[in-house]
């Protein structure tokens, strides 16, 4: 069986790898870890990988704005989404003890989600690193038992490190939403493709955003997210990313899209896919 090639940002053991395994369950996967998000988009664009898996939103930290910009600039197809429960752990070298750890490195977002832990443990300083999984690799590549990392249990297992303290995140309701990106149209031809991501630019007229939103409101289409991003080269003007619970194959949604096209300067469908279950929902 040939392996499915997947790019993601971070080192092996990153939460993006966990999302890849979750969203592509049942496939033999080979991974292309990238230091920067744009590198994953470029590997997908160039055909080096079959898919890219990227985070777009965290329940505590909010949207990953850079990746919304990349969705517009590189224009991959959104094929699916998944939610990953984020559990942060204090991780050290196998020989390290809890009392030896004086520094903990990780991605700044991960550290920001563990502020209570660092307040309770003033003897451990938090230092930023490019990635959660990469922080464990750095700990294991060195020989300093006082250096720890904040990362997933999967990262600890992959690099042979030791979990010193589990679940040090501030809030257990911590989930990240990931997109599976491909180069071709979504394979979801069934009724399961009930969620659609769009991007549009409003016309520069009074009430423009209201008119855009009315395309969905008048047809009782549920809007689950709206995100504004600055337009490059057009100061104080914005494009809007929208998620709706509908498919363009449905007449109601197709009519809404036609309405939206009439009142926008630019409109593009980024993908239709099966919605992931809402964490904690039924």
SULLIN-V609725 format. One record per backbone hydrogen bond with DSSP energy under -1.0 kcal/mol. NH is the residue of the N-H (numbers start at 1). CO is the residue of the C=O. E is the energy in kcal/mol with one decimal. If there is no record, write none. Layout:
# SULLIN-V609725
nh = (NH:NH)
co = (CO:CO)
e = (E:E)
This chain:
# SULLIN-V609725
nh = (4:6:7:8:10:14:18:19:20:21:22:23:24:27:30:32:34:41:42:43:44:45:46:47:48:49:50:51:52:53:54:56:57:58:59:62:64:65:68:69:70:71:72:73:74:75:77:78:79:80:82:84:86:89:90:91:92:96:102:103:104:105:106:111:112:113:114:118:119:120:121:124:125:127:129:135:136:137:138:139:140:141:142:147:148:149:150:151:156:157:158:159:161:162:164:165:168:170:174:176:177:178:179:180:181:182:189:193:194:195:196:197:198:199:200:201:205:208:211:212:213:214:215:216:217:218:219:220:221:224:225:227:229:231:234:237:239:240:241:242:243:244:245:246:250:254:255:256:257:258:259:260:261:262:265:266:268:270:271:273:281)
co = (28:30:51:32:34:11:14:15:16:17:18:19:20:24:4:6:8:37:38:39:40:41:42:44:43:43:5:5:181:7:179:177:177:62:175:58:56:63:64:65:66:67:68:69:70:71:182:270:180:180:178:176:174:151:165:149:162:93:146:146:125:148:127:107:108:109:111:114:115:116:117:121:102:104:106:131:132:133:134:135:136:137:138:144:103:91:105:89:152:153:154:155:156:92:90:90:88:113:172:84:57:82:54:80:52:77:187:190:192:273:244:271:242:268:240:266:203:205:207:208:209:210:212:213:213:214:216:217:216:243:243:241:239:237:231:234:229:200:227:198:225:196:222:244:247:250:251:252:253:254:255:256:257:258:201:201:199:197:197:195:278)
e = (-3.6:-2.6:-2.3:-1.4:-4.0:-1.7:-1.4:-2.3:-2.0:-2.2:-1.8:-2.8:-1.8:-1.7:-2.6:-2.9:-2.3:-1.5:-2.2:-2.3:-1.8:-2.5:-2.5:-1.1:-1.8:-1.2:-1.6:-2.0:-1.8:-2.3:-1.9:-2.8:-1.3:-2.5:-2.7:-2.2:-2.0:-1.2:-1.1:-1.8:-1.9:-2.0:-1.3:-2.3:-2.9:-1.0:-2.9:-2.8:-3.2:-1.1:-1.8:-2.5:-3.1:-2.0:-2.8:-3.1:-2.8:-1.7:-2.6:-1.8:-2.8:-2.3:-1.6:-2.2:-2.1:-1.0:-1.7:-1.7:-2.1:-2.2:-1.0:-2.2:-2.6:-2.7:-2.5:-1.2:-1.2:-1.8:-2.3:-1.9:-2.4:-2.1:-1.1:-1.5:-3.2:-2.6:-2.0:-1.8:-1.7:-2.3:-2.6:-2.1:-2.4:-3.0:-2.9:-1.7:-2.6:-3.1:-1.7:-2.2:-3.5:-2.8:-2.8:-2.8:-3.4:-2.4:-1.5:-1.3:-2.4:-1.9:-2.6:-2.5:-3.1:-2.2:-2.3:-2.2:-2.1:-1.4:-2.2:-1.8:-2.6:-1.9:-1.1:-1.2:-2.4:-2.4:-1.1:-1.4:-2.3:-2.1:-1.2:-2.7:-2.4:-2.7:-2.0:-1.7:-2.7:-3.1:-3.4:-2.3:-2.1:-2.5:-2.4:-1.4:-2.2:-2.9:-2.4:-1.7:-2.6:-2.0:-2.3:-2.7:-2.4:-1.2:-3.1:-1.2:-2.3:-2.9:-1.1:-2.6:-2.7)
